[in-house]
Amino acid sequence: MTIIEIEEVEGSVYNSLHDEKTALDMTLKADLVHQILAFKEMNDLNQTQLGELIDMDQADVSRMLRGNFRNIAVSKILNCLSKLSYDVDILLKPHPVANETGVVRVLETA
């Protein structure tokens, strides 16, 4: 029997797999794509129907929803959300701790 050690990490799994910049980008994309997946499920759409709404073919929708979005720009995902009738607001504010890297996150409103 093979014993596999599991290491608990803070934050996103992408932090363990990528450099900081790539991890941040992938985490942001994952959070945004999660909203697209929620829309798909809430509206009982298949991948082809979703693709028609966001101008993507079914194969690309499938890859994106499975987490293969490395080659999809954040702007493309934001465009998809707007086509699904989401308003996307970007709020910039000073980080509370001087000289510390700010946080990028997706906040969902009711």
BELKALIN-V414055 format. One record per residue. N is the residue number from 0. PSI is psi in radians with two decimals (none if undefined). NEAR is the number of other C-alpha atoms within 12 Angstrom. Layout:
n:psi:near
N:PSI:NEAR
N:PSI:NEAR
This chain:
n:psi:near
0:2.37:3
1:2.31:4
2:2.22:5
3:2.19:6
4:2.38:6
5:2.23:6
6:2.21:8
7:2.35:10
8:2.72:11
9:2.49:9
10:-2.59:15
11:2.60:22
12:-0.48:19
13:-0.45:23
14:-0.55:19
15:-0.38:18
16:-0.36:16
17:2.93:16
18:2.92:14
19:-0.76:17
20:-0.81:16
21:-0.69:20
22:-0.74:21
23:-0.80:28
24:-0.80:29
25:-0.66:33
26:-0.76:31
27:-0.83:30
28:-0.74:36
29:-0.75:31
30:-0.71:28
31:-0.77:36
32:-0.57:35
33:-0.66:25
34:-0.67:30
35:-0.75:36
36:-0.72:29
37:-0.72:19
38:-0.79:27
39:-0.84:27
40:-0.71:16
41:-0.57:13
42:0.14:15
43:0.88:13
44:2.59:19
45:3.06:21
46:-0.61:28
47:-0.77:19
48:-0.74:22
49:-0.76:32
50:-0.68:27
51:-0.65:20
52:-0.57:25
53:0.20:27
54:0.81:22
55:2.54:24
56:2.85:18
57:-0.70:20
58:-0.71:19
59:-0.66:23
60:-0.79:31
61:-0.84:23
62:-0.78:19
63:-0.80:34
64:-0.35:32
65:0.05:18
66:0.10:24
67:1.28:18
68:0.32:27
69:-0.67:26
70:0.19:17
71:2.19:26
72:2.58:20
73:-0.68:23
74:-0.62:17
75:-0.74:21
76:-0.70:35
77:-0.68:29
78:-0.72:23
79:-0.79:33
80:-0.71:31
81:-0.59:21
82:-0.37:21
83:0.28:26
84:0.50:15
85:2.44:20
86:2.31:15
87:1.98:21
88:2.37:14
89:2.07:12
90:2.16:12
91:2.30:10
92:2.69:10
93:2.46:13
94:2.46:13
95:-0.33:10
96:2.06:10
97:2.52:8
98:0.33:8
99:2.48:9
100:2.36:13
101:3.05:14
102:2.42:20
103:2.18:22
104:2.80:21
105:2.14:22
106:2.25:16
107:2.36:15
108:2.73:9
109:none:4
